[in-house]
Amino acid sequence: MKIFQNAGLMFLFFSHIYVYAGLTDFKQIEASKTAYEAKEYTKSAALLNDLEVKSPEKEYDIGNAYYKSKNYDAAIKAYREADGVDKATRLHNIGNSFFQKKDLDSAIKSYEEALKIKEDKETRFNLELAKKMKKQQEEQKKKEKEKKKQDKNKKKDQKKDQKNKDQKDQNKKDQKKQDQKNKQDKKDKKKDKKDQKDQKGKKDKDQKNKDKKKEQDKKEGDKKRGDSKKEKKPKDQKGNKDKGTPNEQKKMSKEEKLKQQELKRLLKKMGQKGTPTMMYRMNAGKPKPREDINPW
């Protein structure tokens, strides 16, 4: 969209400057005009500023040169100092300078003041354009504000989600740690139970070995006492010790008994016949029967 500006009086003012300028300023005015036509707007404004001539037209031309060079603040100042030039025209160009600076509120104000003085097609067009741009600018700001709010909420939600994620991850770590602890506790408990069982088994085994040893010691003691009794010789009726093993002692007792019975029988027999008592020598062992003697 085109921004219209009233710069058509520029050369008229340059021509008007000639009237007030002396012959010494002629060359400088021509140089400024040449620079302006060559689009060397800053040079043109500088040459005009160097002129000793003071007039509203000169300030207006300087404002146009600054406007073309995009030095809008300097242009606004020059237009305002060009008091004496058509005010509506100056307000129009001031509005254009504010428009270029994106200061739409000031531009709208300048256009409206210009239209109060004089209705102008270009000024009206620029006013409507400035209002439309302002509306778009407000909508853009509103969108940016809404976007900023959404970004803030999004960031807040992301932060919340991250916090929840971190908490969830921490809970998983804690649960894993607790599971490992429970597993270790279970393992330790099982190990303790096994150790207790092994200890009890060892204790029972030690007690069993102890009882077994005690039993063996008892048997060995009984055996020793039995052997000790066997080593002692049995005593006869007179208290004398007899030689021989228990079987021999038992055998000798039977033989002794037979001898006693035989001796009694012989003594009885001899007493009946009146014969003197005869002493027989008793040989060890079982007596052999004599065929030549009849005991009766």
Backbone hydrogen bonds, N-H to C=O, Kabsch-Sander energy under -0.5 kcal/mol:
donor,donor_aa,acceptor,acceptor_aa,energy
4,F,2,K,-0.7
7,A,5,Q,-1.5
10,M,7,A,-1.6
13,F,9,L,-2.6
14,F,10,M,-2.3
15,S,11,F,-2.5
16,H,12,L,-2.2
17,I,13,F,-2.4
18,Y,14,F,-1.2
19,V,15,S,-0.7
19,V,16,H,-0.6
20,Y,16,H,-0.9
21,A,17,I,-2.2
25,D,22,G,-1.0
26,F,22,G,-0.6
26,F,23,L,-0.6
27,K,23,L,-0.5
29,I,25,D,-2.3
30,E,26,F,-2.3
31,A,27,K,-2.2
32,S,28,Q,-2.2
33,K,29,I,-2.3
34,T,30,E,-2.6
35,A,31,A,-2.4
36,Y,32,S,-2.2
37,E,33,K,-2.4
38,A,34,T,-1.6
39,K,36,Y,-1.6
40,E,35,A,-3.5
41,Y,39,K,-1.2
44,S,40,E,-2.1
45,A,41,Y,-2.4
46,A,42,T,-2.1
47,L,43,K,-2.4
48,L,44,S,-1.9
49,N,45,A,-2.2
50,D,46,A,-1.3
51,L,48,L,-1.1
55,S,53,V,-0.5
59,E,55,S,-1.7
60,Y,56,P,-2.2
61,D,57,E,-2.6
62,I,58,K,-2.3
63,G,59,E,-2.5
64,N,60,Y,-2.3
65,A,61,D,-2.3
66,Y,62,I,-2.6
67,Y,63,G,-2.4
68,K,64,N,-2.4
69,S,65,A,-1.6
70,K,67,Y,-1.4
71,N,66,Y,-2.6
72,Y,70,K,-1.3
75,A,71,N,-1.9
76,I,72,Y,-2.5
77,K,73,D,-1.9
78,A,74,A,-2.2
79,Y,75,A,-2.7
80,R,76,I,-2.1
81,E,77,K,-1.5
82,A,78,A,-0.7
82,A,79,Y,-0.6
83,D,81,E,-1.1
84,G,85,V,-0.8
85,V,82,A,-2.0
90,R,86,D,-2.2
91,L,87,K,-3.1
92,H,88,A,-2.1
93,N,89,T,-2.3
94,I,90,R,-2.6
95,G,91,L,-2.6
96,N,92,H,-2.2
97,S,93,N,-2.2
98,F,94,I,-2.3
99,F,95,G,-2.4
100,Q,96,N,-2.4
101,K,97,S,-1.3
102,K,99,F,-1.7
103,D,98,F,-2.4
104,L,102,K,-1.4
107,A,103,D,-2.0
108,I,104,L,-2.9
109,K,105,D,-2.0
110,S,106,S,-2.2
111,Y,107,A,-2.5
112,E,108,I,-2.7
113,E,109,K,-2.1
114,A,110,S,-2.3
115,L,111,Y,-2.4
116,K,112,E,-1.5
117,I,113,E,-1.2
118,K,114,A,-2.4
124,R,120,D,-2.6
125,F,121,K,-2.3
126,N,122,E,-2.5
127,L,123,T,-2.2
128,E,124,R,-2.4
129,L,125,F,-2.3
130,A,126,N,-2.5
131,K,127,L,-2.5
132,K,128,E,-2.5
133,M,129,L,-2.7
134,K,130,A,-2.4
135,K,131,K,-2.4
136,Q,132,K,-2.5
137,Q,133,M,-2.8
138,E,134,K,-2.9
139,E,135,K,-2.7
140,Q,136,Q,-2.9
141,K,137,Q,-2.6
142,K,138,E,-2.7
143,K,139,E,-2.8
144,E,140,Q,-3.0
145,K,141,K,-3.0
146,E,142,K,-3.0
147,K,143,K,-3.5
148,K,144,E,-2.9
149,K,145,K,-2.4
150,Q,146,E,-3.1
151,D,147,K,-3.4
152,K,148,K,-2.3
153,N,149,K,-2.8
154,K,150,Q,-3.4
155,K,151,D,-3.1
156,K,152,K,-2.4
157,D,153,N,-3.2
158,Q,154,K,-3.3
159,K,155,K,-2.6
160,K,156,K,-2.4
161,D,157,D,-3.5
162,Q,158,Q,-3.1
163,K,159,K,-2.3
164,N,160,K,-2.8
165,K,161,D,-2.9
166,D,162,Q,-3.1
167,Q,163,K,-2.6
168,K,164,N,-2.9
169,D,165,K,-3.2
170,Q,166,D,-2.6
171,N,167,Q,-2.7
172,K,168,K,-2.4
173,K,169,D,-2.5
174,D,170,Q,-3.0
175,Q,171,N,-2.8
176,K,172,K,-2.9
177,K,173,K,-2.7
178,Q,174,D,-2.7
179,D,175,Q,-3.0
180,Q,176,K,-2.6
181,K,177,K,-2.2
182,N,178,Q,-3.0
183,K,179,D,-2.8
184,Q,180,Q,-2.7
185,D,181,K,-3.1
186,K,182,N,-2.8
187,K,183,K,-2.4
188,D,184,Q,-3.2
189,K,185,D,-2.8
190,K,186,K,-2.5
191,K,187,K,-2.5
192,D,188,D,-3.0
193,K,189,K,-2.6
194,K,190,K,-2.5
195,D,191,K,-3.1
196,Q,192,D,-2.8
197,K,193,K,-2.5
198,D,194,K,-3.3
199,Q,195,D,-2.9
200,K,196,Q,-2.8
201,G,197,K,-3.1
202,K,198,D,-2.8
203,K,199,Q,-2.6
204,D,200,K,-3.2
205,K,201,G,-2.7
206,D,202,K,-3.0
207,Q,203,K,-2.8
208,K,204,D,-2.8
209,N,205,K,-3.2
210,K,206,D,-2.6
211,D,207,Q,-3.1
212,K,208,K,-3.0
213,K,209,N,-2.9
214,K,210,K,-2.7
215,E,211,D,-2.8
216,Q,212,K,-2.9
217,D,213,K,-3.3
218,K,214,K,-2.3
219,K,215,E,-2.8
220,E,216,Q,-3.3
221,G,217,D,-2.5
222,D,218,K,-2.9
223,K,219,K,-3.1
224,K,220,E,-2.6
225,R,221,G,-2.6
226,G,222,D,-2.6
227,D,223,K,-2.8
228,S,224,K,-2.2
229,K,225,R,-1.9
230,K,226,G,-2.2
231,E,227,D,-1.9
232,K,228,S,-0.9
236,D,240,N,-3.6
239,G,236,D,-1.7
242,D,234,P,-3.1
249,Q,245,T,-2.4
250,K,246,P,-2.4
251,K,247,N,-2.3
252,M,248,E,-2.9
253,S,249,Q,-1.7
254,K,250,K,-1.4
255,E,251,K,-2.0
256,E,252,M,-2.7
257,K,253,S,-2.0
258,L,254,K,-2.3
259,K,255,E,-2.8
260,Q,256,E,-2.7
261,Q,257,K,-2.6
262,E,258,L,-2.8
263,L,259,K,-2.9
264,K,260,Q,-2.7
265,R,261,Q,-2.4
266,L,262,E,-2.4
267,L,263,L,-2.7
268,K,264,K,-2.3
269,K,265,R,-2.2
270,M,266,L,-3.0
271,G,267,L,-2.2
272,Q,268,K,-1.7
273,K,269,K,-1.3
274,G,270,M,-1.2
275,T,270,M,-1.6
280,Y,278,M,-0.7
282,M,280,Y,-0.6
283,N,281,R,-0.8
291,E,289,P,-0.5
293,I,290,R,-0.6
294,N,292,D,-0.5
